[in-house]
Each structure stands twice: as structure tokens, then as C-alpha cells.
Amino acid sequence: MNYVKTIFDGIFSFGTFMMIFFCGFAYVAVTSIDQSQAEAALCIKNGMIKVRAEAGGYCVDPVNLVEIK
């Protein structure tokens, strides 16, 4: 029975949880970057520009943009 406790302690150790946490964080970061690039490419394909605002990102026709000085 001692070997079961050893395996259990190895699986549920702090190092294992940290490794799973960082792998999950890296996965979320990479997928969000890929999604953002895909959305920007879709905007460009449609002749628009992707704009980021407080409400989120969206595509805008360049004619509707006003330069603020």
C-alpha cells in the first residue's frame, strides 16, 4: 500500500499542479493570440480595419474613421 501513497503524492504534488497551471496558461495565451490574428485577417480581407475599444474589438470601414489630433 505504500507504493499507492507514493504515486498519489507524486501526482498531486505542488510541482505537478504548477506545471499544469503554466501549461494551461500558455495554451490560453496562444489560442487567444491566434484568434485575434484570425479576426484581424478577416477584417483586412473585407477591406476594413480592426479597432480595439473598451467594448471589445470590431471591424470598421476606414472611411468612417476620424483622425484625432
Secondary structure, 3 states (H helix, E strand, C coil): CHHHHHHHHHHCCHHHHHHHHHHHHHHHHHHHHHHHHHHHHHHHHCCCEEEEECCEEEEECHHHCCCCC
